[in-house]
């Protein structure tokens, strides 16, 4: 071990030098292109229109829940098994696996929240060319064509989506290596068995003939470079199972706009990939990533949405291996008048084809369909939606106390302060550096006294050190991931030599979860939460800075499940925080790596960005893309992780981050300190105002996350989600909606003196939330801006509650009163909601909450109960009502739940048509009506 440590020390030093310099861009040579990935190169070399697969209709079996059908490759005679399911909620599932694989192929566990419930399939017609099946509602049907195999999903006369329409289905079957003794023995035995069985039946004759033909065809298949061993830079992948990749093409007639498949630092609307690499999905630690690039980043969600004015559909490719996605379009960049079509091709290194086709038809239908499969966004504690202060690293206990005091001194609220890796004892997670943090509970109690909290980092690489309790327990229980030879896998990360727990094991995850108990993670208290960084996993001396693909997780290779590793780390940590409170408290866990379903466990962020204007801009489409695939709790490091921002960039980033779901400032070890008050009084005031705006809107943010938890709808969403028939919204990525009622167009250009915001909806009106000026929808609005400007608009017809008494933390505002903002639409009506619970426990699942509908109709503003079975009380009152687009009344009367009436004082500003009702004083959880006369 000493020799290994000595040998690997230069690797860590080089990595630290690169990180600390903060001046280098991504080292492209560390990461593969498609041409350098053997299976990607093989899959991409296939030509359209040459499909060898045909459906064997005589093998079709149709039950009440599924159709099965064999597919035969006429070149190598290998048979596949197609399974087709009609699922509840307008979803079709297609699975393709080998009919008789040499051994099981990996199928992704734990991502689906349950086995999806099915609905009956019925046969409409069948002939020698194919079969037609009914999908039930609205004349939807599936057509399976036999030669070549093709599957079309139709509604009426319209083709919604086609599979294998370009003939690019490719399924590399498991096989024995030809130059091995086991191959010769197995082939001989198979031939003898086929000859014996042929004596007994004609059917056996046919099967034996097929088997012989298959053996002959397989013998004739050529082994290509990279099939049985692949070398990249100095790394060799042993590939004991040989080539196992899969691929399938999908065609989307009438579609020009596709979205999703995060994570990439790229446009919201996905680009065609004809002239470059496909989009890659392979969780990697990419140092200071490039923009406008299909390179893989930290997380992968293999979900794509397709949208046009008539319909939104989605596809979920459930595969956790390295995956690439090619996109082509017949109209891209051509200005063509022909009917548009987008073709999408997925290919993965191993596993099976398991794809869920979500048929919408609306964007919100697709969100609900995907949520029914993988779950919804975890409902976070309210405080987690407030402001977080972080850097690598706050030096010691005194530093934490000084930063905390600095926020009070400058009257800037915050809820969480974060500690990075330097707070530990030599990068041993679940520990504290006794010299720098000698009394962590005293520090935490001081924060708790101010109703503030802390996040500490717990990464999934464990220092190999016989004096380290965590390492010893993992090693003694055999919980480490294994190398290809069966020993504990070791790599190099922040602690030096490190082991990597096998989070795919349920018993390992249960053990990990137990380590967050207060008597195990000594020095912690209930106001400590967790950050999982480096969970891709990041391995400094590994291929592409990650784990070797031939590492072992029980019976499976790491290649089969790589993208799932981060998901399991996040899951185990969140379960640990729940367990430590006896299941009472909601957790907050931030993770860098993620997969489909990670939304169930907490928040993610866009990783190690840079203090550059381009990185500020790209934070918007990156978080929008994540929201579209279920992960609403997303943010970017405010100010940029690498490099040092100018004061202008820092202010603009605070103004943008204040209107994104996860709001955290973070900075690299080597950057200058950048607490909000270090850039002069003017900039301090601008940052203070941005943070305070976030706090006033916390009731609305919390309500949106409650809806995300209940429905799967994104919190931060592209405009086309709410205006799906407006083509002007389809490619917008410099503005966004929070829920459906707030439109935000941050200023992301250096030196900007104005921005142009598109206000959607020809029948809508929008109110500037700062000036209350009214604007018609369906227009591009030029907005002059200064350094204090954050262009935000409230939709006419909406009601948004706020809390205007901003205090040092969100918890300090718990019992404060609400101000209700009513923005009247063209019909002089509006509606909204108010949601209240205790803000931190799971008691809302026991119906302990307040959920009220606020509506303004016929000059009556009322609050009625949306959850009559729920029970919760609040001390908060309504202290002010602000009605935008109002007329001046002669009097205003309040009627409360007990029938009492009283006259309310009001002010009316004729220049802005704003009516303000002062101190109505009714309890926020009760029925009441305000009548304007």
Secondary structure, DSSP 8 states (H G I E B T S, - for coil): -HHHHHHHHHHHHHHHHHHHH------GGGS--GGGSHHHHHHHT--TT---EEEEEEEEEE-SS-EEEEEEETTT--EEEEEEEEETTTEEEEEEEETT-SS------SSSSS---EE--EEEEEETTEEEEE-SGGGEEEEEETBTTEEEEEETTEEEEEESTTS--EE------TTSHHHHHHHHHHHHHHHHHTTT-HHHHHHHHHHHHHHHHHHHS---TTSS-EEETTEEE--TT----EEEEEEEET--EEEE----SS-SB----TTS--EEE-----TT--SS-----S----EEEEE-SS-EEEEEE---S-EEEEEEESSTTT---S--EEEEEEEESSS-EEEEEE--SSHHHHHHHHHHHH-------GGGGSEEE--TT--SHHHHHHHHHHHHHTT---SEEEE-GGGSBTTBTT---TTT-TTHHHHHHHHHHTT-EEEEE--SEEE--TT-HHHHHHHHTT-B-B-TTSSB-EEEETTEEEEEB-TTSHHHHHHHHHTTSTTTSTT--TTEEEEE-STTT--TTSGGGS--TT-EETTEEHHHHGGGHHHHHHHHHHHHHHHHTTT-B---EEESS--TTGGGG-EEE--S-BSSHHHHHHHHHHHHHHHHTT---EE-EET-SBS---HHHHHHHHHHHTTSSSEEE---TTS----TTTT-HHHHHHHHHHHHHHHHTHHHHHHHHHHHHHH---SEE-HHHH-TT-GGGTT--S-EEETTTEEEE---STT-SEEEEEE--TT-EEEETTT--EEESSEEEEEE--TT--EEEEETTEEEEE-----SSSGGGTT--EEEEEE--TTS-EEEEEEE--SSBGGGGGT-SEEEEEEEETTEEEEEES-TT-------BEEEEEEET----S-EEEEETTS-EEE-EEEEETTTTEEEEE----BTTS-EEEEE-
